[in-house]
């Protein structure tokens, strides 16, 4: 891979994670892996919850659209479950285990932006927030892969980037089935700005969506 950052190839994010963040969190690899495993579990559960609450596109009765809806979300849930198994296996091989309680203030703050109880607007926001989390996770897989001295961890993060890179596009494609494109573009821009601000106020620590100390 050339020196150019992988995430620069296709990233909508308004801010970039510095290499110093990766070097800091990689000092506690077991805590980072445990946090990461929980995030993969929650990502799989999120895709399945979207299928449970909205089993097909609410704005289009075309059977082809409904089939795409189910196919895409089921595939994302499968990918995330496979990644959970991979990360949990590496964690166990290194003598670690999943912590019982897990918090992700970053994701919680993003979900607080969802226009709950407003029908299609809620669904579109849920999909766009999912896209944001996927985009940020992939950006951080890139930073981790470039800064990991441990070859097995570098390989893990490179592989996850390649596997999950398209997920944020898939969530946006589904959101385009729910609300008009002009409305989607405007809301997406608003959420991108909010995501950058939310990330900036996160506390530092060995987590995939943790904050970092500015020099």
C-alpha positions as CSV (number, residue, x, y, z in Angstrom):
1,X,0.0,0.0,0.0
2,X,1.5,3.4,-0.9
3,X,2.1,6.0,1.8
4,X,-1.2,7.7,1.1
5,X,-3.6,7.1,3.9
6,X,-6.2,4.4,3.0
7,X,-9.0,6.5,4.5
8,X,-8.1,9.5,2.2
9,X,-9.3,7.4,-0.8
10,X,-12.9,7.6,0.3
11,X,-13.9,9.3,3.5
12,X,-16.7,11.8,4.1
13,X,-15.5,12.7,7.6
14,X,-14.8,16.3,8.6
15,X,-11.9,15.5,10.9
16,X,-9.0,13.0,10.8
17,X,-7.5,10.9,13.6
18,X,-3.8,11.6,14.3
19,X,-1.3,8.9,14.4
20,X,-0.6,9.8,18.0
21,X,-4.1,8.5,18.9
22,X,-3.2,5.0,17.5
23,X,0.2,4.9,19.2
24,X,-1.6,5.7,22.5
25,X,-4.4,3.2,22.4
26,X,-2.1,0.4,21.1
27,X,-0.2,0.6,24.4
28,X,-3.2,-1.3,25.9
29,X,-4.0,-3.8,23.2
30,X,-6.2,-6.1,25.4
31,X,-8.4,-3.2,26.5
32,X,-8.6,-2.0,22.9
33,X,-9.5,-5.5,21.6
34,X,-12.2,-5.9,24.2
35,X,-13.8,-2.5,23.4
36,X,-13.6,-3.4,19.7
37,X,-15.3,-6.8,20.2
38,X,-18.2,-5.1,22.0
39,X,-18.5,-2.6,19.1
40,X,-18.7,-5.4,16.5
41,X,-21.4,-7.1,18.6
42,X,-23.4,-3.8,18.8
43,X,-23.0,-3.2,15.1
44,X,-24.5,-6.7,14.3
45,X,-27.3,-6.1,16.8
46,X,-28.0,-2.7,15.2
47,X,-28.4,-4.1,11.7
48,X,-30.8,-6.8,13.0
49,X,-32.8,-4.2,15.0
50,X,-33.2,-2.2,11.9
51,X,-34.6,-5.3,10.2
52,X,-36.8,-6.0,13.1
53,X,-38.4,-2.6,13.4
54,X,-38.4,-1.8,9.6
55,X,-38.6,-5.2,7.7
56,X,-38.8,-3.4,4.4
57,X,-38.6,0.1,2.9
58,X,-41.5,2.1,4.2
59,X,-41.7,4.4,1.2
60,X,-41.6,2.0,-1.7
61,X,-43.7,-1.2,-2.2
62,X,-41.5,-2.5,-5.0
63,X,-40.5,-6.0,-4.1
64,X,-37.0,-5.5,-5.5
65,X,-36.5,-2.6,-3.0
66,X,-37.7,-4.8,-0.1
67,X,-35.5,-7.6,-1.2
68,X,-32.5,-5.2,-1.3
69,X,-33.4,-3.8,2.1
70,X,-33.3,-7.3,3.8
71,X,-30.3,-8.5,1.8
72,X,-28.1,-5.5,2.7
73,X,-28.9,-5.4,6.4
74,X,-28.6,-9.2,6.7
75,X,-25.2,-9.1,5.0
76,X,-24.0,-6.3,7.3
77,X,-25.2,-8.2,10.4
78,X,-23.3,-11.3,9.1
79,X,-20.1,-9.4,8.5
80,X,-20.2,-7.8,11.9
81,X,-20.8,-11.1,13.6
82,X,-17.9,-12.6,11.8
83,X,-15.7,-9.7,12.8
84,X,-16.8,-10.1,16.4
85,X,-15.7,-13.8,16.3
86,X,-12.4,-12.8,14.8
87,X,-11.6,-10.1,17.4
88,X,-12.8,-12.2,20.3
89,X,-10.6,-15.1,19.2
90,X,-7.5,-12.8,19.0
91,X,-8.4,-11.3,22.4
92,X,-8.6,-14.8,24.0
93,X,-5.4,-16.0,22.3
94,X,-3.6,-13.1,24.0
95,X,-5.1,-13.9,27.4
96,X,-7.8,-11.3,27.5
97,X,-11.5,-11.5,27.8
98,X,-14.5,-9.3,27.2
99,X,-15.4,-7.0,30.0
100,X,-18.9,-7.4,31.3
101,X,-20.0,-3.8,31.1
102,X,-19.3,-1.6,28.1
103,X,-20.0,2.0,27.3
104,X,-19.6,4.0,24.1
105,X,-20.3,7.7,24.8
106,X,-19.4,8.5,21.2
107,X,-22.1,6.3,19.7
108,X,-24.6,7.2,22.4
109,X,-24.1,10.9,21.6
110,X,-24.6,10.3,17.9
111,X,-27.8,8.3,18.5
112,X,-29.0,11.3,20.6
113,X,-29.2,13.2,17.3
114,X,-31.9,10.8,15.9
115,X,-35.3,12.5,15.4
116,X,-37.1,9.8,17.4
117,X,-40.8,9.2,16.9
118,X,-40.8,11.0,13.5
119,X,-41.4,8.1,11.2
120,X,-39.2,8.1,8.1
121,X,-37.1,10.9,9.5
122,X,-36.2,8.7,12.5
123,X,-35.4,5.8,10.2
124,X,-33.2,7.9,7.9
125,X,-31.3,9.3,10.9
126,X,-30.8,5.8,12.3
127,X,-29.3,4.8,9.0
128,X,-27.1,7.9,8.7
129,X,-25.8,7.5,12.2
130,X,-24.9,3.9,11.4
131,X,-23.1,5.2,8.3
132,X,-21.2,7.7,10.4
133,X,-20.1,5.1,13.0
134,X,-18.9,2.8,10.1
135,X,-17.0,5.6,8.4
136,X,-15.2,6.6,11.6
137,X,-14.4,3.0,12.5
138,X,-12.9,2.4,9.1
139,X,-10.8,5.6,9.3
140,X,-9.5,4.3,12.6
141,X,-8.7,0.9,11.3
142,X,-6.5,2.6,8.8
143,X,-4.7,4.6,11.4
144,X,-4.2,1.6,13.6
145,X,-2.9,-0.6,10.8
146,X,-0.3,2.0,9.9
147,X,0.9,2.4,13.4
148,X,0.7,-1.1,14.9
149,X,4.2,-2.5,15.5
150,X,2.6,-5.9,16.1
151,X,2.3,-7.6,12.6
152,X,-0.8,-9.6,13.6
153,X,-2.7,-6.5,14.8
154,X,-1.7,-4.6,11.7
155,X,-3.0,-7.4,9.6
156,X,-6.3,-7.5,11.6
157,X,-6.9,-3.8,11.1
158,X,-6.0,-3.9,7.4
159,X,-8.4,-6.7,6.9
160,X,-11.2,-5.1,8.7
161,X,-10.8,-1.9,6.7
162,X,-11.0,-3.8,3.5
163,X,-14.1,-5.7,4.7
164,X,-16.1,-2.9,6.2
165,X,-15.1,0.0,4.0
166,X,-18.4,-0.3,2.0
167,X,-20.7,-0.4,4.9
168,X,-21.2,3.3,5.3
169,X,-22.1,3.5,1.6
170,X,-24.7,0.8,2.1
171,X,-26.4,2.5,5.0
172,X,-26.5,5.8,2.9
173,X,-28.0,3.9,0.0
174,X,-30.7,2.5,2.2
175,X,-31.4,6.0,3.6
176,X,-31.9,7.2,0.0
177,X,-34.9,4.8,-0.1
178,X,-36.5,6.6,2.8
179,X,-36.2,10.3,2.2
180,X,-35.6,12.5,-0.9
181,X,-32.0,13.0,-2.0
182,X,-31.9,16.7,-1.4
183,X,-33.1,16.2,2.1
184,X,-30.7,13.4,2.7
185,X,-27.7,15.4,1.5
186,X,-28.6,18.3,3.8
187,X,-29.1,16.1,6.8
188,X,-25.9,14.1,6.1
189,X,-23.9,17.3,6.0
190,X,-25.4,18.3,9.4
191,X,-24.6,15.0,10.9
192,X,-21.0,15.0,9.6
193,X,-20.4,18.3,11.3
194,X,-21.9,17.0,14.6
195,X,-19.9,13.8,14.4
196,X,-16.6,15.8,14.3
197,X,-17.7,17.8,17.4
198,X,-18.9,14.8,19.3
199,X,-15.6,12.9,18.7
200,X,-13.6,16.0,19.7
201,X,-15.1,15.9,23.2
202,X,-14.5,12.2,23.9
203,X,-12.2,11.2,26.7
204,X,-8.9,9.6,25.8
205,X,-8.4,5.9,26.5
206,X,-8.0,2.5,24.9
207,X,-11.2,2.5,22.9
208,X,-12.0,2.5,19.1
209,X,-14.0,5.7,19.4
210,X,-12.0,7.4,22.2
211,X,-10.8,11.0,22.1
212,X,-7.2,12.1,22.0
213,X,-5.0,14.7,23.7
214,X,-4.2,17.6,21.4
215,X,-0.6,18.8,21.5
